[in-house]
Amino acid sequence: MDTILAHYVPGAGRSKFRDVVAAIRGAIAQGVLEPGDQLPPVRDLAWTLGMTPGTVARAYAALTDEGATEGQVGRGTFIARPQPPVQFVPEPWVESTLAAEGDEQISLFATALPDMGQVALIHDGFARLAERAPRDLLAYPSRAGFAPARRAVLHWLEGAALGPIDQEDIVLSHGGQSGVSLVMQSVLQGRKPVVLLEELTYPGFRRAAQILRADVVSVPMDAQGIIPEALADLAQRHEAQLLCTCPEVHNPTGMFTPEARRRDIARVARQLGLHVLEDDCYRLGVARASSYRALLPDLGWYVSSLSKSLTPALRIGFAVAPRAHATTLRRAAEHGFFGLARPLADLTEDLLQRPETMAIAEKVRARLQSYTRVAVNGLGGYDLRWGDDVPFLWLTLPEGWRAGSFTKAAASRGVQLRSAEDFALRDARVPHAVRIGINAQIPLGRFESAIARLRDLLDNPPDGMVV
């Protein structure tokens, strides 16, 4: 008891609960409290400090959650003893059962982010939520109440080259896919609207359009992205209302559409009154060219999220409307789901306004880059598209391989990939290629092993495969 009292400073934190946590942490840091030492009973410490038992119990629980203490049923709370490092164990849904018996299965089906401190930051963010005003948990979400969160998002999007923008142009969504749906609801009209998609494209565009009973038409591409002449022809022929594109980091090829090509595409859209939705979820660095929202102030829409930079678990996304359509986008969200849950909006505000978050995002980016370099070293002799700020690779297969056959052969060797066919519409030409996701949740050695298996498969195709 005296040990904790010696480190207890009332008012040092933002609440009594945090003061207790800080006192115990300080005693542990100075070695005054050692592993195995028992903390005072909750009621005794609460009486001594002049606070409720619930406050002390909450402090003990927070310390246990972070691993500083451990509870023993019927005995009390003790300073935790050092534990061996926890090894990452993939969830059952991450690991496929397609591998042959005895093989180590490694999923490169999608990007998987490493924990570079964001989990602890999120835990702390949830703890801060408990200090919010009780009235915020007894009312429907409101536009005004979410203004601080939107301002935090505005700060987060500073590297996106969005043109003139303020927080009123932003709508919080349940991840990037929800943002895509909100934009389509805001734009599409009539009984059978038409949405134009790149001939290889993010499947979520197609699914969102189908839910709204819209037809989808693929637009041919070249090495710089959408071909403007083909876009003009198809948009007029089908009376299309919306084009969906990923110009910064094209999903699935990793292609970048340069400024000059974007301006040509924007010119076509402006002439035809075609809305353009830009999905920017995969960009990890600063934007290298103007967004379509900047190039098309009346027709350009933008969607992004935290899923590829911090975590996909929270489902935090944001959609940005052209100035003339901000009210329409806001109504689509309010009429559809009344807005995010208030705690989630508050957590968004907390995360995005903290300087640690930007630093952690940079660490995530750097770790992904280290995995990318391993993949390039292993597969660089083949037709491989990659980038330092692209969390996946695009492998065009050697002659003789088909994408479906290669993914099956890779799975038989314990490596799960995604075929180009997954990203194509029925009428689009499909290259013989695969997307390789950077799975940074597995040790780098396991990732290197997966790349080596793919290299061996390319170097030594099954008999009769190469023509």
Secondary structure as GFF3:
##gff-version 3
##sequence-region A 1 467
A	DSSP	alpha_helix	2	7	.	.	.	ID=ss1
A	DSSP	alpha_helix	16	29	.	.	.	ID=ss2
A	DSSP	alpha_helix	42	49	.	.	.	ID=ss3
A	DSSP	alpha_helix	53	65	.	.	.	ID=ss4
A	DSSP	beta_strand	69	72	.	.	.	ID=ss5
A	DSSP	beta_strand	76	79	.	.	.	ID=ss6
A	DSSP	beta_strand	106	107	.	.	.	ID=ss7
A	DSSP	alpha_helix	118	129	.	.	.	ID=ss8
A	DSSP	three_ten_helix	134	137	.	.	.	ID=ss9
A	DSSP	alpha_helix	147	156	.	.	.	ID=ss10
A	DSSP	three_ten_helix	158	160	.	.	.	ID=ss11
A	DSSP	three_ten_helix	167	169	.	.	.	ID=ss12
A	DSSP	beta_strand	170	174	.	.	.	ID=ss13
A	DSSP	alpha_helix	175	187	.	.	.	ID=ss14
A	DSSP	beta_strand	194	198	.	.	.	ID=ss15
A	DSSP	alpha_helix	203	211	.	.	.	ID=ss16
A	DSSP	beta_strand	215	219	.	.	.	ID=ss17
A	DSSP	beta_strand	221	222	.	.	.	ID=ss18
A	DSSP	beta_strand	225	226	.	.	.	ID=ss19
A	DSSP	alpha_helix	228	238	.	.	.	ID=ss20
A	DSSP	beta_strand	242	245	.	.	.	ID=ss21
A	DSSP	alpha_helix	259	272	.	.	.	ID=ss22
A	DSSP	beta_strand	275	279	.	.	.	ID=ss23
A	DSSP	alpha_helix	292	295	.	.	.	ID=ss24
A	DSSP	beta_strand	300	305	.	.	.	ID=ss25
A	DSSP	beta_strand	316	320	.	.	.	ID=ss26
A	DSSP	three_ten_helix	323	325	.	.	.	ID=ss27
A	DSSP	alpha_helix	326	337	.	.	.	ID=ss28
A	DSSP	alpha_helix	342	352	.	.	.	ID=ss29
A	DSSP	alpha_helix	355	379	.	.	.	ID=ss30
A	DSSP	beta_strand	383	385	.	.	.	ID=ss31
A	DSSP	beta_strand	392	396	.	.	.	ID=ss32
A	DSSP	alpha_helix	403	412	.	.	.	ID=ss33
A	DSSP	beta_strand	415	416	.	.	.	ID=ss34
A	DSSP	beta_strand	418	419	.	.	.	ID=ss35
A	DSSP	three_ten_helix	420	423	.	.	.	ID=ss36
A	DSSP	beta_strand	433	437	.	.	.	ID=ss37
A	DSSP	alpha_helix	444	459	.	.	.	ID=ss38
###
